[in-house]
Amino acid sequence: MSQSACRSTHTGFWLGIGWLLLVLASGLAAPWLPVSFPPAVPDLLHMAEAPAWADSPVHWLGTDPQGRDVLTELLYGARQVVSISLPAAALATLVGALAGGAAGFWGNSGVRIPWAGWLAVVAACWWWLALPGRWTVSLSLICMAGLAWWMSRRLPPAKPSGWPIPFDSLFLGILTLLGAVPRLLIVLVFAAGPALETSQIVALLVLVAWPEPARQVRAQMLRVRELPFVEAARAAGLPGMRVWYRHALPHACQPLLATAPLSLAGLIGLESTLAFLGVGRPPDVPSWGNLLGTLQQEPGAWWVLASAGGALVLTLVALQQLGRQLLKRT
């Protein structure tokens, strides 16, 4: 690559980083920014009005066909990116890394649960479905599992017993099932109905986004588990769980550093598509997709397309540039 092309690539990379930081800062500070109009409040005297930079402008970027201030909607739309797409991408990456890493490391016979453990799992599932305080029960079960894991580290290792879990086969079956249906269709099936809360939308996006990082980590783990340092850790007598999360998993997760920005870009596009279609969220929630959806009422509102579409395109391009640079460094 020539020096001028390399300089241009670095310039585009830092411009993308600057834009992403601006989106992040806007999303976090949106409620405290001195905007002239609150979000989702129409100005009935200025509906579908183009920007007018006069001495005393009322709406810097104009208004949408419903009379809402475009600048305010853009700032609060960035808040949706920070509060929905970013946590969903982080959780999907975490879930995919743990699931793919476990499937690649232990395969179909590396994890065994005693028969009493299977009975406890069945009883816990029944308990969770039967009792009204499900989240309290879930928290209690997590605490009990943590206590059991802490005690197991201080007891001498027992001889493996019980039925082995076909973890890898179950993992591949779930991936095949989720991959057979387009993820937009899955989201539409679950979101078509009453408006969802923010946590529910995040969980829905995690459901459709975790298989891709899981495939990458599993493929990498199949190679890492045969490397000499993993064999040396096993030969030293370290517990399998410790070998997995302290030695093998960090190396298997290295490809995620480059693909995480691309996963975030995909989730931002998916969330914007849902908002554009008016699915899953109330119509008064500010979003870039919701702002683009108002073009159906006024196709000639070019300033709305330029503002919301430009913000969305710049964010996706910046994330692609970030992923490309991280891919070169891994």
C-alpha positions as CSV (number, residue, x, y, z in Angstrom):
1,M,0.0,0.0,0.0
2,S,1.4,3.4,-1.0
3,Q,2.1,6.1,1.6
4,S,-0.8,8.3,0.5
5,A,-3.3,5.5,0.6
6,C,-2.1,4.5,4.1
7,R,-2.4,8.1,5.2
8,S,-5.9,8.2,3.8
9,T,-6.9,5.0,5.6
10,H,-5.7,6.3,8.9
11,T,-7.5,9.6,8.4
12,G,-10.7,7.7,7.6
13,F,-10.2,5.5,10.7
14,W,-9.8,8.5,13.1
15,L,-12.7,10.3,11.5
16,G,-14.8,7.2,12.1
17,I,-13.6,7.1,15.7
18,G,-14.5,10.7,16.2
19,W,-18.0,10.2,14.8
20,L,-18.6,7.2,17.1
21,L,-17.4,9.1,20.1
22,L,-19.8,11.9,19.1
23,V,-22.7,9.5,18.8
24,L,-21.8,8.0,22.2
25,A,-21.5,11.4,23.9
26,S,-24.8,12.5,22.3
27,G,-26.7,9.4,23.4
28,L,-25.4,9.7,27.0
29,A,-25.9,13.4,27.4
30,A,-29.1,13.8,25.3
31,P,-31.4,14.5,28.4
32,W,-29.1,17.3,29.6
33,L,-28.4,19.0,26.3
34,P,-29.9,22.5,25.8
35,V,-32.3,21.6,23.0
36,S,-35.1,24.1,22.1
37,F,-37.8,21.4,21.9
38,P,-38.4,18.2,23.9
39,P,-38.5,14.9,22.1
40,A,-41.7,13.5,20.6
41,V,-43.5,16.9,21.1
42,P,-44.9,18.3,17.8
43,D,-44.8,21.9,16.8
44,L,-48.1,22.3,15.1
45,L,-47.1,25.7,13.6
46,H,-44.1,24.2,11.8
47,M,-44.9,20.8,10.3
48,A,-42.7,19.3,7.6
49,E,-40.6,22.5,7.5
50,A,-37.2,22.6,5.9
51,P,-34.2,24.0,7.7
52,A,-34.0,27.8,7.7
53,W,-30.8,29.3,9.0
54,A,-32.1,32.8,9.6
55,D,-31.0,35.2,12.4
56,S,-33.2,33.5,14.9
57,P,-33.9,30.0,13.6
58,V,-36.6,28.0,15.3
59,H,-35.6,24.5,14.1
60,W,-32.0,24.1,13.0
61,L,-32.6,20.9,11.0
62,G,-36.2,21.5,10.3
63,T,-39.2,19.4,11.4
64,D,-40.5,16.0,10.4
65,P,-44.1,15.5,8.9
66,Q,-45.4,15.2,12.5
67,G,-43.9,18.6,13.5
68,R,-41.1,17.1,15.7
69,D,-37.8,18.8,15.8
70,V,-35.3,16.8,13.7
71,L,-32.2,17.8,15.7
72,T,-33.8,16.7,19.0
73,E,-35.0,13.4,17.4
74,L,-31.4,12.8,16.1
75,L,-29.9,13.3,19.6
76,Y,-32.4,11.1,21.3
77,G,-32.1,8.6,18.5
78,A,-28.4,8.3,19.4
79,R,-29.6,7.5,22.9
80,Q,-31.4,4.4,21.5
81,V,-28.2,3.3,19.9
82,V,-26.4,3.6,23.2
83,S,-29.2,2.0,25.3
84,I,-30.3,-0.8,23.0
85,S,-27.9,-1.7,20.2
86,L,-24.7,-1.3,22.2
87,P,-25.8,-3.5,25.2
88,A,-27.3,-6.0,22.8
89,A,-24.1,-6.3,20.9
90,A,-22.0,-6.7,24.1
91,L,-24.3,-9.3,25.5
92,A,-24.6,-11.2,22.3
93,T,-20.8,-11.3,22.0
94,L,-20.5,-12.5,25.6
95,V,-23.1,-15.2,25.2
96,G,-21.7,-16.4,21.9
97,A,-18.2,-16.5,23.3
98,L,-19.2,-18.6,26.3
99,A,-21.4,-20.9,24.4
100,G,-19.1,-21.4,21.4
101,G,-16.1,-21.7,23.7
102,A,-17.7,-24.4,25.8
103,A,-18.9,-26.4,22.8
104,G,-15.5,-26.3,21.1
105,F,-13.6,-27.1,24.3
106,W,-15.7,-29.9,25.8
107,G,-17.4,-31.4,22.7
108,N,-20.1,-34.0,23.4
109,S,-18.6,-35.9,26.3
110,G,-16.5,-33.5,28.3
111,V,-19.2,-32.3,30.6
112,R,-21.0,-34.7,32.9
113,I,-23.8,-34.0,35.3
114,P,-24.6,-36.5,38.1
115,W,-28.1,-38.0,38.1
116,A,-28.9,-35.9,41.2
117,G,-27.9,-32.9,39.3
118,W,-30.3,-33.7,36.4
119,L,-33.1,-34.0,39.0
120,A,-32.1,-30.7,40.5
121,V,-32.2,-29.0,37.1
122,V,-35.7,-30.4,36.3
123,A,-37.0,-29.4,39.8
124,A,-35.5,-25.9,39.3
125,C,-37.2,-25.5,35.9
126,W,-40.5,-26.6,37.4
127,W,-40.1,-24.2,40.3
128,W,-39.3,-21.3,38.0
129,L,-42.4,-21.9,35.9
130,A,-44.7,-22.6,38.8
131,L,-43.9,-19.8,41.3
132,P,-45.0,-16.2,40.7
133,G,-41.7,-14.7,41.9
134,R,-39.6,-16.1,39.0
135,W,-36.9,-13.5,39.0
136,T,-36.4,-13.9,42.8
137,V,-36.2,-17.7,42.3
138,S,-33.7,-17.3,39.4
139,L,-31.5,-15.0,41.6
140,S,-31.6,-17.6,44.4
141,L,-30.7,-20.4,42.0
142,I,-27.7,-18.4,40.7
143,C,-26.5,-17.8,44.2
144,M,-26.8,-21.5,45.0
145,A,-24.9,-22.4,41.8
146,G,-22.2,-20.0,42.7
147,L,-21.9,-21.4,46.2
148,A,-21.8,-25.0,44.9
149,W,-19.0,-24.0,42.4
150,W,-17.0,-22.2,45.2
151,M,-17.3,-25.4,47.4
152,S,-16.3,-27.7,44.5
153,R,-13.1,-25.8,44.0
154,R,-12.1,-26.6,47.6
155,L,-13.0,-30.2,47.6
156,P,-10.9,-33.0,46.1
157,P,-12.0,-33.8,42.5
158,A,-14.4,-36.7,42.3
159,K,-14.5,-39.4,39.7
160,P,-16.7,-38.3,36.7
161,S,-20.1,-39.9,36.8
162,G,-23.5,-39.3,35.4
163,W,-24.7,-38.8,31.9
164,P,-22.5,-36.8,29.5
165,I,-24.1,-33.7,27.9
166,P,-23.9,-33.7,24.1
167,F,-23.0,-30.0,24.4
168,D,-21.5,-29.6,20.9
169,S,-24.4,-31.4,19.2
170,L,-27.0,-29.3,21.0
171,F,-25.0,-26.2,20.2
172,L,-24.9,-27.0,16.4
173,G,-28.6,-27.9,16.4
174,I,-29.6,-24.6,17.9
175,L,-27.4,-22.7,15.5
176,T,-28.9,-24.7,12.6
177,L,-32.4,-23.9,13.8
178,L,-31.7,-20.2,14.2
179,G,-29.8,-20.0,10.9
180,A,-32.7,-21.6,9.0
181,V,-34.9,-18.5,9.6
182,P,-33.9,-15.0,8.7
183,R,-33.3,-13.0,11.9
184,L,-35.5,-10.2,10.8
185,L,-38.4,-12.6,10.5
186,I,-37.6,-14.0,14.0
187,V,-37.6,-10.5,15.5
188,L,-40.9,-9.6,13.7
189,V,-42.6,-12.7,15.1
190,F,-41.6,-11.9,18.7
191,A,-42.1,-8.1,18.4
192,A,-45.4,-8.1,16.5
193,G,-47.9,-7.2,19.2
194,P,-47.8,-4.9,22.3
195,A,-44.9,-2.5,22.6
196,L,-41.8,-4.1,24.2
197,E,-39.7,-2.7,27.0
198,T,-36.1,-1.8,26.4
199,S,-34.9,-4.9,28.2
200,Q,-37.1,-7.1,26.1
201,I,-35.8,-5.6,22.8
202,V,-32.3,-6.1,24.0
203,A,-33.0,-9.7,24.8
204,L,-34.6,-10.2,21.4
205,L,-31.6,-8.7,19.6
206,V,-29.3,-10.9,21.7
207,L,-31.3,-14.0,20.7
208,V,-30.7,-13.4,16.9
209,A,-27.1,-12.0,17.2
210,W,-25.3,-14.5,19.4
211,P,-24.9,-17.4,16.9
212,E,-22.3,-15.6,14.7
213,P,-19.7,-14.9,17.5
214,A,-20.5,-18.4,18.8
215,R,-19.5,-20.0,15.5
216,Q,-16.3,-18.0,15.4
217,V,-15.2,-18.9,18.9
218,R,-16.1,-22.5,18.5
219,A,-14.0,-22.8,15.3
220,Q,-11.1,-21.1,17.0
221,M,-11.5,-23.2,20.2
222,L,-11.2,-26.4,18.1
223,R,-7.7,-25.3,17.2
224,V,-6.7,-23.7,20.6
225,R,-7.6,-26.8,22.6
226,E,-4.9,-28.8,20.8
227,L,-2.1,-26.2,21.3
228,P,0.8,-27.1,23.6
229,F,0.1,-24.6,26.4
230,V,-3.4,-26.1,26.9
231,E,-2.0,-29.6,27.0
232,A,0.6,-28.4,29.5
233,A,-2.1,-26.9,31.7
234,R,-4.0,-30.2,31.6
235,A,-0.8,-32.2,32.4
236,A,-0.1,-29.9,35.4
237,G,-3.4,-31.1,36.9
238,L,-5.4,-27.9,36.6
239,P,-9.2,-28.3,36.7
240,G,-10.8,-28.4,33.3
241,M,-12.9,-25.3,34.1
242,R,-9.8,-23.3,34.9
243,V,-8.0,-24.4,31.8
244,W,-11.0,-23.4,29.8
245,Y,-11.6,-19.8,31.1
246,R,-8.0,-18.9,32.1
247,H,-6.0,-20.3,29.2
248,A,-8.1,-21.5,26.2
249,L,-11.0,-19.0,26.1
250,P,-9.0,-15.8,26.0
251,H,-7.1,-17.0,22.9
252,A,-10.3,-18.3,21.2
253,C,-12.0,-15.0,21.7
254,Q,-9.4,-13.0,19.8
255,P,-11.3,-12.9,16.5
256,L,-14.2,-11.2,18.3
257,L,-12.1,-8.0,18.6
258,A,-12.5,-7.4,14.9
259,T,-16.0,-8.7,14.4
260,A,-17.7,-7.0,17.4
261,P,-18.0,-3.6,15.6
262,L,-19.6,-5.4,12.6
263,S,-22.0,-7.1,14.9
264,L,-22.9,-3.8,16.5
265,A,-23.5,-2.3,13.0
266,G,-25.8,-5.2,12.1
267,L,-27.8,-4.6,15.3
268,I,-28.1,-0.9,14.7
269,G,-29.4,-1.6,11.3
270,L,-31.9,-4.2,12.6
271,E,-33.1,-1.9,15.4
272,S,-33.6,1.0,12.9
273,T,-35.5,-1.4,10.6
274,L,-37.9,-2.3,13.4
275,A,-38.4,1.4,14.2
276,F,-38.9,2.2,10.5
277,L,-41.6,-0.5,10.3
278,G,-43.2,0.7,13.6
279,V,-42.7,-2.7,15.3
280,G,-41.8,-3.3,18.9
281,R,-41.6,0.3,20.2
282,P,-44.2,3.0,20.8
283,P,-44.4,5.5,17.9
284,D,-43.4,8.4,20.1
285,V,-40.0,6.9,21.0
286,P,-37.3,8.9,19.2
287,S,-35.2,6.8,16.9
288,W,-33.3,7.2,13.6
289,G,-35.5,4.5,12.0
290,N,-38.7,6.1,13.4
291,L,-37.6,9.4,11.9
292,L,-36.9,7.8,8.5
293,G,-40.4,6.2,8.8
294,T,-42.0,9.6,8.7
295,L,-40.9,9.9,5.0
296,Q,-43.9,7.7,4.1
297,Q,-46.1,10.6,5.0
298,E,-44.0,13.2,3.3
299,P,-41.6,11.7,0.6
300,G,-40.3,15.1,-0.3
301,A,-38.8,15.9,3.1
302,W,-35.2,15.6,1.9
303,W,-33.8,17.1,5.2
304,V,-35.2,14.3,7.2
305,L,-33.6,11.7,4.8
306,A,-30.3,13.6,4.9
307,S,-30.2,14.0,8.7
308,A,-31.4,10.6,9.9
309,G,-30.1,8.6,6.9
310,G,-26.8,10.4,7.1
311,A,-26.4,9.7,10.8
312,L,-27.2,6.0,10.2
313,V,-24.9,5.6,7.2
314,L,-22.0,7.4,8.9
315,T,-22.3,5.2,12.0
316,L,-22.4,2.0,10.0
317,V,-19.4,3.1,7.9
318,A,-17.4,4.2,11.0
319,L,-18.0,0.8,12.6
320,Q,-16.9,-1.0,9.4
321,Q,-13.7,1.1,9.3
322,L,-13.1,0.2,13.0
323,G,-13.6,-3.5,12.4
324,R,-11.4,-3.4,9.3
325,Q,-8.5,-1.8,11.3
326,L,-8.9,-4.2,14.2
327,L,-8.9,-7.1,11.7
328,K,-5.5,-6.0,10.4
329,R,-4.1,-5.9,13.9
330,T,-5.3,-9.4,15.0
